[in-house]
Amino acid sequence: MNTQFPSATQAKEQAKCLRRKMTEDGTRIGHAKSLELIAHQHGFPDWNTMFAAIGNGPHKGWAVGEKVNGTYLSQPFEATVISISMVKPGWFRLGLDLDEAVDVVTSEQFSNLRKRIRGIVGPKGQSLEKTSDGEPHLQIDLW
C-alpha cells in the first residue's frame, strides 16, 4: 500500500482523469465508480474509507520543515521534521533532525548519540513502543 496519500482534491482529480481515459477507451463509468477505483489503487477497500483516512491529515505542526519538541527514549529534544507519511488513519511515520544529538543510553560506561530519528506516532503524538519504565519511545508535544 502506498503511504504517500494524495489530498482529497488530488484523489478526485485522479478519478476524473481515470473516468475521462476510460471513456476515451470505450468504457464509460460513473464518478462514484472512478472514486472507488482510485481508492483501490491506494490500497483502500472503498472511497469512504480512503476519504476518512486522508481527511485525518497530519497534526497542524507536522509538516516537513516544521519545528517540534518532545522526548525520545526519555531525552528531551527540539527537532525539524524532515519526512512524514501516513501509516494508517491518525498514525504517522516522522523523520526528525534533532537540533542537538541526544544520548539514548542511560549507562555512565558509554554513550550513543543520535542526531536523526524516525518513529511512528499516533493521534496523541506518542509511539506505541514503551521504555522499561512505561514511557513512550517517542513523544511529540502537541500544541
N, CA, C and O atoms as a GROMACS GRO file, in nm:
protein
  572
    1MET      N    1   0.084  -0.118   0.000
    1MET     CA    2   0.000   0.000   0.000
    1MET      C    3   0.088   0.124   0.000
    1MET      O    4   0.185   0.131   0.076
    2ASN      N    5   0.057   0.220  -0.083
    2ASN     CA    6   0.130   0.344  -0.090
    2ASN      C    7   0.095   0.429   0.032
    2ASN      O    8  -0.023   0.454   0.058
    3THR      N    9   0.197   0.473   0.110
    3THR     CA   10   0.169   0.552   0.228
    3THR      C   11   0.179   0.701   0.202
    3THR      O   12   0.156   0.780   0.293
    4GLN      N   13   0.212   0.743   0.081
    4GLN     CA   14   0.211   0.883   0.045
    4GLN      C   15   0.078   0.910  -0.025
    4GLN      O   16   0.069   0.907  -0.148
    5PHE      N   17  -0.026   0.936   0.055
    5PHE     CA   18  -0.160   0.950   0.001
    5PHE      C   19  -0.179   1.088  -0.062
    5PHE      O   20  -0.120   1.186  -0.019
    6PRO      N   21  -0.264   1.093  -0.166
    6PRO     CA   22  -0.298   1.224  -0.223
    6PRO      C   23  -0.394   1.297  -0.131
    6PRO      O   24  -0.454   1.237  -0.042
    7SER      N   25  -0.408   1.427  -0.152
    7SER     CA   26  -0.511   1.501  -0.081
    7SER      C   27  -0.646   1.461  -0.142
    7SER      O   28  -0.650   1.396  -0.246
    8ALA      N   29  -0.753   1.499  -0.077
    8ALA     CA   30  -0.886   1.468  -0.131
    8ALA      C   31  -0.903   1.530  -0.269
    8ALA      O   32  -0.958   1.467  -0.359
    9THR      N   33  -0.856   1.652  -0.286
    9THR     CA   34  -0.866   1.720  -0.416
    9THR      C   35  -0.787   1.645  -0.522
    9THR      O   36  -0.835   1.626  -0.634
   10GLN      N   37  -0.665   1.602  -0.487
   10GLN     CA   38  -0.583   1.527  -0.583
   10GLN      C   39  -0.648   1.394  -0.619
   10GLN      O   40  -0.647   1.354  -0.736
   11ALA      N   41  -0.706   1.325  -0.520
   11ALA     CA   42  -0.771   1.197  -0.546
   11ALA      C   43  -0.892   1.214  -0.638
   11ALA      O   44  -0.915   1.132  -0.727
   12LYS      N   45  -0.967   1.320  -0.616
   12LYS     CA   46  -1.083   1.346  -0.703
   12LYS      C   47  -1.039   1.379  -0.844
   12LYS      O   48  -1.104   1.339  -0.941
   13GLU      N   49  -0.928   1.451  -0.857
   13GLU     CA   50  -0.874   1.482  -0.990
   13GLU      C   51  -0.826   1.354  -1.059
   13GLU      O   52  -0.845   1.337  -1.180
   14GLN      N   53  -0.763   1.264  -0.982
   14GLN     CA   54  -0.722   1.136  -1.038
   14GLN      C   55  -0.844   1.058  -1.089
   14GLN      O   56  -0.838   0.995  -1.194
   15ALA      N   57  -0.953   1.064  -1.013
   15ALA     CA   58  -1.076   0.994  -1.054
   15ALA      C   59  -1.132   1.053  -1.183
   15ALA      O   60  -1.177   0.979  -1.270
   16LYS      N   61  -1.129   1.185  -1.195
   16LYS     CA   62  -1.177   1.249  -1.319
   16LYS      C   63  -1.092   1.207  -1.438
   16LYS      O   64  -1.144   1.176  -1.545
   17CYS      N   65  -0.960   1.207  -1.419
   17CYS     CA   66  -0.870   1.165  -1.527
   17CYS      C   67  -0.894   1.019  -1.567
   17CYS      O   68  -0.897   0.986  -1.686
   18LEU      N   69  -0.912   0.934  -1.468
   18LEU     CA   70  -0.940   0.793  -1.495
   18LEU      C   71  -1.070   0.777  -1.573
   18LEU      O   72  -1.076   0.702  -1.671
   19ARG      N   73  -1.174   0.848  -1.529
   19ARG     CA   74  -1.304   0.838  -1.596
   19ARG      C   75  -1.292   0.886  -1.741
   19ARG      O   76  -1.348   0.824  -1.832
   20ARG      N   77  -1.221   0.997  -1.761
   20ARG     CA   78  -1.202   1.052  -1.896
   20ARG      C   79  -1.126   0.951  -1.984
   20ARG      O   80  -1.166   0.928  -2.098
   21LYS      N   81  -1.019   0.893  -1.931
   21LYS     CA   82  -0.938   0.798  -2.009
   21LYS      C   83  -1.019   0.672  -2.043
   21LYS      O   84  -1.012   0.621  -2.155
   22MET      N   85  -1.094   0.622  -1.945
   22MET     CA   86  -1.174   0.502  -1.972
   22MET      C   87  -1.283   0.530  -2.076
   22MET      O   88  -1.314   0.444  -2.158
   23THR      N   89  -1.341   0.650  -2.072
   23THR     CA   90  -1.442   0.689  -2.171
   23THR      C   91  -1.379   0.694  -2.310
   23THR      O   92  -1.437   0.647  -2.408
   24GLU      N   93  -1.257   0.752  -2.318
   24GLU     CA   94  -1.185   0.756  -2.446
   24GLU      C   95  -1.157   0.616  -2.499
   24GLU      O   96  -1.155   0.594  -2.620
   25ASP      N   97  -1.135   0.520  -2.409
   25ASP     CA   98  -1.106   0.382  -2.447
   25ASP      C   99  -1.234   0.300  -2.469
   25ASP      O  100  -1.227   0.181  -2.497
   26GLY      N  101  -1.350   0.366  -2.456
   26GLY     CA  102  -1.476   0.298  -2.485
   26GLY      C  103  -1.548   0.237  -2.366
   26GLY      O  104  -1.650   0.170  -2.385
   27THR      N  105  -1.500   0.259  -2.246
   27THR     CA  106  -1.567   0.207  -2.126
   27THR      C  107  -1.613   0.325  -2.041
   27THR      O  108  -1.532   0.396  -1.982
   28ARG      N  109  -1.744   0.344  -2.037
   28ARG     CA  110  -1.798   0.454  -1.960
   28ARG      C  111  -1.823   0.409  -1.816
   28ARG      O  112  -1.884   0.305  -1.791
   29ILE      N  113  -1.774   0.488  -1.722
   29ILE     CA  114  -1.801   0.463  -1.580
   29ILE      C  115  -1.845   0.593  -1.516
   29ILE      O  116  -1.814   0.702  -1.566
   30GLY      N  117  -1.918   0.582  -1.407
   30GLY     CA  118  -1.963   0.700  -1.335
   30GLY      C  119  -1.856   0.754  -1.241
   30GLY      O  120  -1.752   0.691  -1.220
   31HIS      N  121  -1.884   0.870  -1.187
   31HIS     CA  122  -1.790   0.935  -1.096
   31HIS      C  123  -1.766   0.849  -0.971
   31HIS      O  124  -1.652   0.835  -0.926
   32ALA      N  125  -1.873   0.793  -0.915
   32ALA     CA  126  -1.859   0.711  -0.793
   32ALA      C  127  -1.770   0.590  -0.819
   32ALA      O  128  -1.686   0.556  -0.736
   33LYS      N  129  -1.787   0.525  -0.933
   33LYS     CA  130  -1.705   0.409  -0.967
   33LYS      C  131  -1.558   0.449  -0.982
   33LYS      O  132  -1.469   0.376  -0.939
   34SER      N  133  -1.533   0.564  -1.044
   34SER     CA  134  -1.394   0.608  -1.060
   34SER      C  135  -1.331   0.639  -0.924
   34SER      O  136  -1.212   0.612  -0.904
   35LEU      N  137  -1.407   0.695  -0.831
   35LEU     CA  138  -1.355   0.719  -0.696
   35LEU      C  139  -1.320   0.587  -0.627
   35LEU      O  140  -1.217   0.577  -0.560
   36GLU      N  141  -1.405   0.488  -0.643
   36GLU     CA  142  -1.380   0.356  -0.584
   36GLU      C  143  -1.251   0.296  -0.642
   36GLU      O  144  -1.170   0.240  -0.567
   37LEU      N  145  -1.231   0.308  -0.773
   37LEU     CA  146  -1.112   0.252  -0.836
   37LEU      C  147  -0.985   0.324  -0.787
   37LEU      O  148  -0.882   0.260  -0.766
   38ILE      N  149  -0.992   0.454  -0.769
   38ILE     CA  150  -0.878   0.529  -0.716
   38ILE      C  151  -0.848   0.484  -0.574
   38ILE      O  152  -0.731   0.466  -0.538
   39ALA      N  153  -0.950   0.465  -0.494
   39ALA     CA  154  -0.931   0.416  -0.356
   39ALA      C  155  -0.862   0.281  -0.358
   39ALA      O  156  -0.770   0.257  -0.279
   40HIS      N  157  -0.903   0.192  -0.447
   40HIS     CA  158  -0.840   0.060  -0.458
   40HIS      C  159  -0.693   0.072  -0.497
   40HIS      O  160  -0.609  -0.003  -0.446
   41GLN      N  161  -0.661   0.165  -0.586
   41GLN     CA  162  -0.521   0.185  -0.628
   41GLN      C  163  -0.433   0.226  -0.512
   41GLN      O  164  -0.313   0.197  -0.511
   42HIS      N  165  -0.492   0.293  -0.414
   42HIS     CA  166  -0.415   0.338  -0.297
   42HIS      C  167  -0.425   0.240  -0.180
   42HIS      O  168  -0.380   0.270  -0.069
   43GLY      N  169  -0.485   0.123  -0.204
   43GLY     CA  170  -0.489   0.019  -0.102
   43GLY      C  171  -0.607   0.023  -0.008
   43GLY      O  172  -0.607  -0.047   0.093
   44PHE      N  173  -0.709   0.103  -0.039
   44PHE     CA  174  -0.827   0.111   0.047
   44PHE      C  175  -0.940   0.027  -0.011
   44PHE      O  176  -0.946   0.008  -0.133
   45PRO      N  177  -1.028  -0.025   0.074
   45PRO     CA  178  -1.136  -0.108   0.023
   45PRO      C  179  -1.244  -0.029  -0.051
   45PRO      O  180  -1.314  -0.084  -0.136
   46ASP      N  181  -1.257   0.101  -0.020
   46ASP     CA  182  -1.359   0.183  -0.086
   46ASP      C  183  -1.327   0.331  -0.068
   46ASP      O  184  -1.238   0.368   0.010
   47TRP      N  185  -1.401   0.415  -0.140
   47TRP     CA  186  -1.377   0.559  -0.136
   47TRP      C  187  -1.402   0.617   0.003
   47TRP      O  188  -1.325   0.701   0.048
   48ASN      N  189  -1.507   0.576   0.070
   48ASN     CA  190  -1.539   0.633   0.202
   48ASN      C  191  -1.426   0.609   0.301
   48ASN      O  192  -1.394   0.697   0.381
   49THR      N  193  -1.366   0.491   0.297
   49THR     CA  194  -1.254   0.460   0.386
   49THR      C  195  -1.134   0.548   0.352
   49THR      O  196  -1.067   0.601   0.440
   50MET      N  197  -1.106   0.562   0.223
   50MET     CA  198  -0.994   0.646   0.182
   50MET      C  199  -1.018   0.791   0.221
   50MET      O  200  -0.927   0.856   0.273
   51PHE      N  201  -1.137   0.841   0.198
   51PHE     CA  202  -1.166   0.981   0.230
   51PHE      C  203  -1.154   1.006   0.380
   51PHE      O  204  -1.105   1.111   0.422
   52ALA      N  205  -1.197   0.910   0.461
   52ALA     CA  206  -1.181   0.923   0.606
   52ALA      C  207  -1.034   0.928   0.645
   52ALA      O  208  -0.994   1.003   0.734
   53ALA      N  209  -0.952   0.847   0.578
   53ALA     CA  210  -0.809   0.843   0.609
   53ALA      C  211  -0.737   0.970   0.567
   53ALA      O  212  -0.658   1.025   0.644
   54ILE      N  213  -0.764   1.018   0.448
   54ILE     CA  214  -0.692   1.137   0.402
   54ILE      C  215  -0.749   1.263   0.463
   54ILE      O  216  -0.685   1.368   0.459
   55GLY      N  217  -0.868   1.254   0.519
   55GLY     CA  218  -0.925   1.369   0.590
   55GLY      C  219  -0.858   1.388   0.724
   55GLY      O  220  -0.864   1.497   0.781
   56ASN      N  221  -0.795   1.282   0.778
   56ASN     CA  222  -0.722   1.289   0.904
   56ASN      C  223  -0.577   1.318   0.874
   56ASN      O  224  -0.491   1.234   0.896
   57GLY      N  225  -0.549   1.436   0.826
   57GLY     CA  226  -0.413   1.474   0.789
   57GLY      C  227  -0.325   1.489   0.911
   57GLY      O  228  -0.370   1.473   1.024
   58PRO      N  229  -0.200   1.519   0.888
   58PRO     CA  230  -0.108   1.533   0.998
   58PRO      C  231  -0.150   1.641   1.094
   58PRO      O  232  -0.223   1.734   1.058
   59HIS      N  233  -0.103   1.629   1.217
   59HIS     CA  234  -0.124   1.732   1.317
   59HIS      C  235  -0.078   1.865   1.258
   59HIS      O  236   0.014   1.867   1.176
   60LYS      N  237  -0.139   1.974   1.298
   60LYS     CA  238  -0.112   2.104   1.238
   60LYS      C  239   0.037   2.135   1.225
   60LYS      O  240   0.079   2.189   1.122
   61GLY      N  241   0.117   2.103   1.325
   61GLY     CA  242   0.259   2.134   1.319
   61GLY      C  243   0.343   2.029   1.249
   61GLY      O  244   0.464   2.048   1.232
   62TRP      N  245   0.284   1.920   1.209
   62TRP     CA  246   0.361   1.812   1.148
   62TRP      C  247   0.364   1.827   0.998
   62TRP      O  248   0.282   1.770   0.926
   63ALA      N  249   0.459   1.904   0.953
   63ALA     CA  250   0.483   1.922   0.811
   63ALA      C  251   0.633   1.932   0.793
   63ALA      O  252   0.704   1.978   0.882
   64VAL      N  253   0.681   1.889   0.679
   64VAL     CA  254   0.824   1.895   0.654
   64VAL      C  255   0.871   2.039   0.672
   64VAL      O  256   0.812   2.133   0.619
   65GLY      N  257   0.979   2.054   0.750
   65GLY     CA  258   1.035   2.186   0.777
   65GLY      C  259   0.986   2.248   0.907
   65GLY      O  260   1.044   2.346   0.954
   66GLU      N  261   0.882   2.193   0.965
   66GLU     CA  262   0.828   2.247   1.091
   66GLU      C  263   0.914   2.206   1.209
   66GLU      O  264   0.979   2.101   1.206
   67LYS      N  265   0.915   2.287   1.312
   67LYS     CA  266   0.988   2.259   1.436
   67LYS      C  267   0.893   2.189   1.533
   67LYS      O  268   0.776   2.226   1.545
   68VAL      N  269   0.946   2.085   1.602
   68VAL     CA  270   0.869   2.014   1.704
   68VAL      C  271   0.956   1.993   1.827
   68VAL      O  272   1.078   1.998   1.820
   69ASN      N  273   0.890   1.970   1.939
   69ASN     CA  274   0.956   1.939   2.066
   69ASN      C  275   0.901   1.807   2.115
   69ASN      O  276   0.793   1.765   2.074
   70GLY      N  277   0.975   1.741   2.202
   70GLY     CA  278   0.926   1.618   2.260
   70GLY      C  279   1.035   1.545   2.336
   70GLY      O  280   1.134   1.604   2.379
   71THR      N  281   1.013   1.414   2.350
   71THR     CA  282   1.114   1.329   2.413
   71THR      C  283   1.136   1.206   2.328
   71THR      O  284   1.043   1.155   2.265
   72TYR      N  285   1.261   1.159   2.326
   72TYR     CA  286   1.296   1.035   2.259
   72TYR      C  287   1.374   0.952   2.360
   72TYR      O  288   1.480   0.994   2.407
   73LEU      N  289   1.321   0.835   2.393
   73LEU     CA  290   1.380   0.750   2.496
   73LEU      C  291   1.406   0.831   2.624
   73LEU      O  292   1.513   0.823   2.684
   74SER      N  293   1.305   0.910   2.661
   74SER     CA  294   1.302   0.994   2.782
   74SER      C  295   1.398   1.113   2.777
   74SER      O  296   1.413   1.182   2.878
   75GLN      N  297   1.462   1.139   2.664
   75GLN     CA  298   1.552   1.253   2.650
   75GLN      C  299   1.480   1.366   2.575
   75GLN      O  300   1.430   1.343   2.465
   76PRO      N  301   1.474   1.486   2.633
   76PRO     CA  302   1.405   1.596   2.564
   76PRO      C  303   1.480   1.639   2.438
   76PRO      O  304   1.603   1.630   2.431
   77PHE      N  305   1.406   1.685   2.338
   77PHE     CA  306   1.468   1.731   2.214
   77PHE      C  307   1.385   1.841   2.150
   77PHE      O  308   1.267   1.858   2.180
   78GLU      N  309   1.451   1.915   2.063
   78GLU     CA  310   1.388   2.005   1.967
   78GLU      C  311   1.437   1.958   1.832
   78GLU      O  312   1.555   1.923   1.817
   79ALA      N  313   1.348   1.956   1.732
   79ALA     CA  314   1.386   1.900   1.603
   79ALA      C  315   1.310   1.965   1.489
   79ALA      O  316   1.213   2.038   1.509
   80THR      N  317   1.358   1.936   1.368
   80THR     CA  318   1.291   1.976   1.246
   80THR      C  319   1.237   1.850   1.180
   80THR      O  320   1.309   1.751   1.168
   81VAL      N  321   1.112   1.853   1.136
   81VAL     CA  322   1.053   1.739   1.066
   81VAL      C  323   1.115   1.735   0.926
   81VAL      O  324   1.108   1.832   0.851
   82ILE      N  325   1.176   1.620   0.892
   82ILE     CA  326   1.238   1.606   0.759
   82ILE      C  327   1.159   1.514   0.668
   82ILE      O  328   1.179   1.515   0.546
   83SER      N  329   1.070   1.432   0.726
   83SER     CA  330   0.983   1.347   0.644
   83SER      C  331   0.859   1.311   0.724
   83SER      O  332   0.862   1.304   0.847
   84ILE      N  333   0.751   1.288   0.651
   84ILE     CA  334   0.627   1.246   0.714
   84ILE      C  335   0.547   1.165   0.615
   84ILE      O  336   0.538   1.200   0.497
   85SER      N  337   0.490   1.056   0.662
   85SER     CA  338   0.399   0.977   0.579
   85SER      C  339   0.295   0.912   0.669
   85SER      O  340   0.322   0.876   0.783
   86MET      N  341   0.176   0.898   0.615
   86MET     CA  342   0.068   0.836   0.690
   86MET      C  343   0.085   0.685   0.684
   86MET      O  344   0.104   0.628   0.576
   87VAL      N  345   0.077   0.621   0.799
   87VAL     CA  346   0.086   0.475   0.807
   87VAL      C  347  -0.054   0.416   0.801
   87VAL      O  348  -0.078   0.319   0.730
   88LYS      N  349  -0.145   0.476   0.876
   88LYS     CA  350  -0.286   0.443   0.875
   88LYS      C  351  -0.356   0.564   0.934
   88LYS      O  352  -0.290   0.653   0.986
   89PRO      N  353  -0.488   0.570   0.927
   89PRO     CA  354  -0.556   0.689   0.976
   89PRO      C  355  -0.513   0.727   1.118
   89PRO      O  356  -0.524   0.647   1.211
   90GLY      N  357  -0.464   0.849   1.133
   90GLY     CA  358  -0.423   0.900   1.263
   90GLY      C  359  -0.281   0.866   1.305
   90GLY      O  360  -0.235   0.915   1.408
   91TRP      N  361  -0.211   0.783   1.228
   91TRP     CA  362  -0.076   0.738   1.264
   91TRP      C  363   0.021   0.779   1.154
   91TRP      O  364  -0.004   0.758   1.036
   92PHE      N  365   0.134   0.840   1.197
   92PHE     CA  366   0.228   0.896   1.102
   92PHE      C  367   0.371   0.854   1.134
   92PHE      O  368   0.411   0.846   1.250
   93ARG      N  369   0.447   0.826   1.028
   93ARG     CA  370   0.590   0.798   1.040
   93ARG      C  371   0.662   0.930   1.020
   93ARG      O  372   0.653   0.991   0.914
   94LEU      N  373   0.733   0.974   1.124
   94LEU     CA  374   0.804   1.101   1.119
   94LEU      C  375   0.954   1.077   1.114
   94LEU      O  376   1.007   0.991   1.184
   95GLY      N  377   1.022   1.152   1.031
   95GLY     CA  378   1.168   1.159   1.032
   95GLY      C  379   1.206   1.292   1.093
   95GLY      O  380   1.157   1.397   1.050
   96LEU      N  381   1.292   1.290   1.193
   96LEU     CA  382   1.327   1.412   1.266
   96LEU      C  383   1.478   1.434   1.264
   96LEU      O  384   1.556   1.341   1.282
   97ASP      N  385   1.518   1.559   1.242
   97ASP     CA  386   1.657   1.600   1.252
   97ASP      C  387   1.667   1.683   1.380
   97ASP      O  388   1.617   1.795   1.387
   98LEU      N  389   1.730   1.625   1.482
   98LEU     CA  390   1.738   1.689   1.612
   98LEU      C  391   1.834   1.808   1.609
   98LEU      O  392   1.939   1.802   1.545
   99ASP      N  393   1.796   1.916   1.678
   99ASP     CA  394   1.884   2.033   1.685
   99ASP      C  395   2.016   1.996   1.753
   99ASP      O  396   2.123   2.039   1.711
  100GLU      N  397   2.007   1.916   1.859
  100GLU     CA  398   2.125   1.868   1.930
  100GLU      C  399   2.109   1.717   1.949
  100GLU      O  400   2.000   1.669   1.982
  101ALA      N  401   2.215   1.644   1.930
  101ALA     CA  402   2.210   1.498   1.946
  101ALA      C  403   2.171   1.463   2.089
  101ALA      O  404   2.210   1.532   2.183
  102VAL      N  405   2.094   1.355   2.105
  102VAL     CA  406   2.058   1.307   2.238
  102VAL      C  407   2.128   1.174   2.263
  102VAL      O  408   2.150   1.096   2.171
  103ASP      N  409   2.162   1.151   2.390
  103ASP     CA  410   2.225   1.026   2.429
  103ASP      C  411   2.114   0.929   2.466
  103ASP      O  412   2.039   0.955   2.560
  104VAL      N  413   2.103   0.819   2.394
  104VAL     CA  414   1.993   0.725   2.417
  104VAL      C  415   2.033   0.611   2.510
  104VAL      O  416   1.958   0.515   2.526
  105VAL      N  417   2.150   0.621   2.572
  105VAL     CA  418   2.198   0.520   2.666
  105VAL      C  419   2.202   0.582   2.805
  105VAL      O  420   2.252   0.693   2.822
  106THR      N  421   2.150   0.511   2.904
  106THR     CA  422   2.149   0.563   3.040
  106THR      C  423   2.272   0.524   3.120
  106THR      O  424   2.292   0.572   3.231
  107SER      N  425   2.354   0.438   3.066
  107SER     CA  426   2.475   0.392   3.135
  107SER      C  427   2.580   0.503   3.139
  107SER      O  428   2.593   0.581   3.044
  108GLU      N  429   2.654   0.508   3.247
  108GLU     CA  430   2.766   0.601   3.256
  108GLU      C  431   2.891   0.543   3.190
  108GLU      O  432   2.990   0.614   3.173
  109GLN      N  433   2.888   0.415   3.154
  109GLN     CA  434   3.002   0.345   3.094
  109GLN      C  435   3.028   0.389   2.950
  109GLN      O  436   3.143   0.393   2.906
  110PHE      N  437   2.922   0.421   2.877
  110PHE     CA  438   2.935   0.460   2.738
  110PHE      C  439   2.814   0.543   2.696
  110PHE      O  440   2.720   0.559   2.774
  111SER      N  441   2.817   0.595   2.574
  111SER     CA  442   2.703   0.672   2.525
  111SER      C  443   2.676   0.637   2.379
  111SER      O  444   2.760   0.578   2.311
  112ASN      N  445   2.560   0.672   2.334
  112ASN     CA  446   2.518   0.650   2.196
  112ASN      C  447   2.435   0.772   2.156
  112ASN      O  448   2.317   0.781   2.189
  113LEU      N  449   2.498   0.863   2.083
  113LEU     CA  450   2.430   0.987   2.045
  113LEU      C  451   2.353   0.968   1.914
  113LEU      O  452   2.401   0.904   1.821
  114ARG      N  453   2.234   1.025   1.911
  114ARG     CA  454   2.152   1.021   1.789
  114ARG      C  455   2.116   1.164   1.750
  114ARG      O  456   2.072   1.244   1.833
  115LYS      N  457   2.134   1.193   1.622
  115LYS     CA  458   2.100   1.325   1.569
  115LYS      C  459   1.975   1.318   1.482
  115LYS      O  460   1.899   1.414   1.474
  116ARG      N  461   1.955   1.203   1.417
  116ARG     CA  462   1.835   1.182   1.334
  116ARG      C  463   1.762   1.059   1.386
  116ARG      O  464   1.822   0.956   1.415
  117ILE      N  465   1.631   1.075   1.397
  117ILE     CA  466   1.549   0.963   1.443
  117ILE      C  467   1.424   0.952   1.356
  117ILE      O  468   1.382   1.047   1.291
  118ARG      N  469   1.367   0.832   1.358
  118ARG     CA  470   1.240   0.806   1.291
  118ARG      C  471   1.150   0.732   1.388
  118ARG      O  472   1.197   0.655   1.472
  119GLY      N  473   1.022   0.758   1.378
  119GLY     CA  474   0.928   0.685   1.462
  119GLY      C  475   0.787   0.704   1.413
  119GLY      O  476   0.757   0.796   1.337
  120ILE      N  477   0.700   0.615   1.458
  120ILE     CA  478   0.559   0.622   1.424
  120ILE      C  479   0.484   0.670   1.547
  120ILE      O  480   0.497   0.613   1.656
  121VAL      N  481   0.406   0.777   1.530
  121VAL     CA  482   0.328   0.832   1.640
  121VAL      C  483   0.181   0.836   1.601
  121VAL      O  484   0.146   0.849   1.484
  122GLY      N  485   0.096   0.825   1.703
  122GLY     CA  486  -0.048   0.825   1.683
  122GLY      C  487  -0.112   0.959   1.713
  122GLY      O  488  -0.043   1.060   1.722
  123PRO      N  489  -0.243   0.959   1.728
  123PRO     CA  490  -0.319   1.083   1.745
  123PRO      C  491  -0.276   1.165   1.867
  123PRO      O  492  -0.294   1.287   1.868
  124LYS      N  493  -0.221   1.102   1.968
  124LYS     CA  494  -0.177   1.175   2.087
  124LYS      C  495  -0.030   1.214   2.080
  124LYS      O  496   0.026   1.266   2.177
  125GLY      N  497   0.034   1.189   1.965
  125GLY     CA  498   0.174   1.224   1.947
  125GLY      C  499   0.269   1.125   2.011
  125GLY      O  500   0.387   1.155   2.028
  126GLN      N  501   0.220   1.006   2.048
  126GLN     CA  502   0.302   0.907   2.116
  126GLN      C  503   0.319   0.781   2.031
  126GLN      O  504   0.230   0.742   1.956
  127SER      N  505   0.436   0.719   2.047
  127SER     CA  506   0.458   0.590   1.983
  127SER      C  507   0.392   0.481   2.067
  127SER      O  508   0.367   0.500   2.186
  128LEU      N  509   0.362   0.368   2.005
  128LEU     CA  510   0.309   0.254   2.079
  128LEU      C  511   0.416   0.190   2.166
  128LEU      O  512   0.388   0.140   2.275
  129GLU      N  513   0.540   0.191   2.115
  129GLU     CA  514   0.650   0.129   2.188
  129GLU      C  515   0.680   0.208   2.315
  129GLU      O  516   0.676   0.331   2.315
  130LYS      N  517   0.709   0.135   2.422
  130LYS     CA  518   0.735   0.198   2.552
  130LYS      C  519   0.872   0.156   2.603
  130LYS      O  520   0.922   0.048   2.570
  131THR      N  521   0.932   0.243   2.684
  131THR     CA  522   1.056   0.209   2.752
  131THR      C  523   1.023   0.118   2.869
  131THR      O  524   0.906   0.094   2.898
  132SER      N  525   1.125   0.068   2.937
  132SER     CA  526   1.101  -0.023   3.050
  132SER      C  527   1.026   0.044   3.164
  132SER      O  528   0.964  -0.024   3.246
  133ASP      N  529   1.030   0.178   3.171
  133ASP     CA  530   0.954   0.247   3.276
  133ASP      C  531   0.817   0.294   3.228
  133ASP      O  532   0.750   0.372   3.295
  134GLY      N  533   0.775   0.246   3.110
  134GLY     CA  534   0.639   0.272   3.062
  134GLY      C  535   0.620   0.400   2.983
  134GLY      O  536   0.508   0.433   2.945
  135GLU      N  537   0.728   0.472   2.957
  135GLU     CA  538   0.719   0.596   2.879
  135GLU      C  539   0.726   0.563   2.730
  135GLU      O  540   0.796   0.469   2.691
  136PRO      N  541   0.655   0.640   2.646
  136PRO     CA  542   0.665   0.617   2.501
  136PRO      C  543   0.808   0.637   2.452
  136PRO      O  544   0.878   0.726   2.500
  137HIS      N  545   0.852   0.555   2.356
  137HIS     CA  546   0.984   0.576   2.295
  137HIS      C  547   0.992   0.717   2.239
  137HIS      O  548   1.090   0.788   2.261
  138LEU      N  549   0.888   0.756   2.165
  138LEU     CA  550   0.885   0.887   2.101
  138LEU      C  551   0.758   0.959   2.143
  138LEU      O  552   0.648   0.903   2.133
  139GLN      N  553   0.772   1.082   2.188
  139GLN     CA  554   0.659   1.165   2.227
  139GLN      C  555   0.677   1.301   2.163
  139GLN      O  556   0.776   1.370   2.191
  140ILE      N  557   0.584   1.341   2.078
  140ILE     CA  558   0.586   1.473   2.018
  140ILE      C  559   0.486   1.558   2.096
  140ILE      O  560   0.370   1.521   2.112
  141ASP      N  561   0.533   1.674   2.145
  141ASP     CA  562   0.443   1.763   2.219
  141ASP      C  563   0.340   1.822   2.124
  141ASP      O  564   0.374   1.873   2.018
  142LEU      N  565   0.213   1.814   2.164
  142LEU     CA  566   0.105   1.874   2.085
  142LEU      C  567   0.078   2.013   2.141
  142LEU      O  568   0.078   2.034   2.262
  143TRP      N  569   0.056   2.107   2.051
  143TRP     CA  570   0.034   2.244   2.097
  143TRP      C  571  -0.107   2.264   2.140
  143TRP      O  572  -0.144   2.375   2.181
   0.00000   0.00000   0.00000
